[in-house]
Amino acid sequence: MGFIVKLIGTIACASARHNRSHRRLLSARRRRHRWAMAFGLLASSLTIGCASQQPTRPKIPLWELATAEPVAPTLLARTRIGLTQTLPSHLVLRLCPEYTLITATTKKDWQTLTEQLSLPKTTSEIDFNHGMVVGIIARLGEPVDHRWPIHIRHIRCRQGVGAMEIHFTPGLYHPLQSPPFVELAHVTNCRHICSIEINDRRFIIHTPPTDTTVPEVVEPPALP
């Protein structure tokens, strides 16, 4: 009997110590869990607060841009470049094998273009606070009548976004790999080109501008 009582007492004492340690462990875990939840809620509130402070880009329908008043840009230069000559990638956007868009929005960009294209120094003074330089590279072959085949006619602009219309003169061209034609012009009140129309071909530029104050152009939904 004594042995049995002692054995029960020993087991009881060990169980009591084990239960107290287990309770302390659970209490510590609960405290850590509460702190983790508190920090998580704080981080979430800060993230939501930062996200809510980000500016929302305004939107403009493409049809509204197409109804804007056309403005004739100021012609800056016409030149030709070598067959293998390339311009800095941040200044050009290839539309198709025949046409490449050129844009310059800063004085540094324009200086780079004038140097790369060997343009006269007199054309380098451009006011970029109220506009930008646009251009087109045309790989068309060699016109038989030697006429200049590409013309930037006008640009329709709303809220700093522009749609450019270019005229290509059809005719007889020698099927040769001749130096591409380059035409550059300055347009006011425009910071981003989102649409280029060349005769009956239209190119939509989906790359958003880095300036969040320039509206995002919204295309009409496709017909089923």
ChimeraX attribute file (.defattr): number of C-alpha atoms within 10 A of each C-alpha:
attribute: neighborCount
match mode: 1-to-1
recipient: residues
	/A:1	6
	/A:2	7
	/A:3	8
	/A:4	9
	/A:5	10
	/A:6	11
	/A:7	12
	/A:8	12
	/A:9	12
	/A:10	12
	/A:11	11
	/A:12	12
	/A:13	12
	/A:14	11
	/A:15	12
	/A:16	12
	/A:17	11
	/A:18	12
	/A:19	12
	/A:20	11
	/A:21	12
	/A:22	12
	/A:23	12
	/A:24	12
	/A:25	12
	/A:26	12
	/A:27	12
	/A:28	12
	/A:29	12
	/A:30	12
	/A:31	12
	/A:32	12
	/A:33	12
	/A:34	12
	/A:35	12
	/A:36	12
	/A:37	12
	/A:38	12
	/A:39	12
	/A:40	12
	/A:41	12
	/A:42	12
	/A:43	12
	/A:44	12
	/A:45	12
	/A:46	12
	/A:47	12
	/A:48	11
	/A:49	11
	/A:50	10
	/A:51	10
	/A:52	10
	/A:53	9
	/A:54	9
	/A:55	9
	/A:56	10
	/A:57	12
	/A:58	12
	/A:59	12
	/A:60	17
	/A:61	13
	/A:62	17
	/A:63	12
	/A:64	13
	/A:65	20
	/A:66	17
	/A:67	11
	/A:68	14
	/A:69	12
	/A:70	16
	/A:71	14
	/A:72	17
	/A:73	18
	/A:74	15
	/A:75	18
	/A:76	17
	/A:77	16
	/A:78	17
	/A:79	15
	/A:80	15
	/A:81	17
	/A:82	11
	/A:83	11
	/A:84	7
	/A:85	10
	/A:86	11
	/A:87	13
	/A:88	11
	/A:89	9
	/A:90	10
	/A:91	17
	/A:92	18
	/A:93	15
	/A:94	13
	/A:95	16
	/A:96	11
	/A:97	9
	/A:98	12
	/A:99	18
	/A:100	16
	/A:101	18
	/A:102	24
	/A:103	23
	/A:104	24
	/A:105	20
	/A:106	15
	/A:107	17
	/A:108	10
	/A:109	15
	/A:110	21
	/A:111	18
	/A:112	16
	/A:113	20
	/A:114	16
	/A:115	12
	/A:116	14
	/A:117	19
	/A:118	12
	/A:119	16
	/A:120	10
	/A:121	10
	/A:122	8
	/A:123	13
	/A:124	16
	/A:125	10
	/A:126	18
	/A:127	14
	/A:128	19
	/A:129	13
	/A:130	13
	/A:131	19
	/A:132	23
	/A:133	26
	/A:134	26
	/A:135	25
	/A:136	26
	/A:137	23
	/A:138	21
	/A:139	19
	/A:140	21
	/A:141	17
	/A:142	20
	/A:143	18
	/A:144	10
	/A:145	10
	/A:146	8
	/A:147	10
	/A:148	15
	/A:149	17
	/A:150	20
	/A:151	20
	/A:152	22
	/A:153	17
	/A:154	20
	/A:155	24
	/A:156	23
	/A:157	26
	/A:158	18
	/A:159	16
	/A:160	17
	/A:161	23
	/A:162	25
	/A:163	24
	/A:164	26
	/A:165	19
	/A:166	19
	/A:167	15
	/A:168	15
	/A:169	13
	/A:170	10
	/A:171	10
	/A:172	11
	/A:173	14
	/A:174	11
	/A:175	10
	/A:176	11
	/A:177	11
	/A:178	16
	/A:179	18
	/A:180	21
	/A:181	21
	/A:182	23
	/A:183	20
	/A:184	22
	/A:185	22
	/A:186	21
	/A:187	22
	/A:188	19
	/A:189	16
	/A:190	25
	/A:191	25
	/A:192	25
	/A:193	25
	/A:194	21
	/A:195	21
	/A:196	20
	/A:197	15
	/A:198	17
	/A:199	12
	/A:200	8
	/A:201	8
	/A:202	13
	/A:203	14
	/A:204	15
	/A:205	15
	/A:206	13
	/A:207	9
	/A:208	14
	/A:209	15
	/A:210	8
	/A:211	10
	/A:212	13
	/A:213	13
	/A:214	20
	/A:215	20
	/A:216	19
	/A:217	22
	/A:218	14
	/A:219	12
	/A:220	9
	/A:221	6
	/A:222	5
	/A:223	4
	/A:224	3
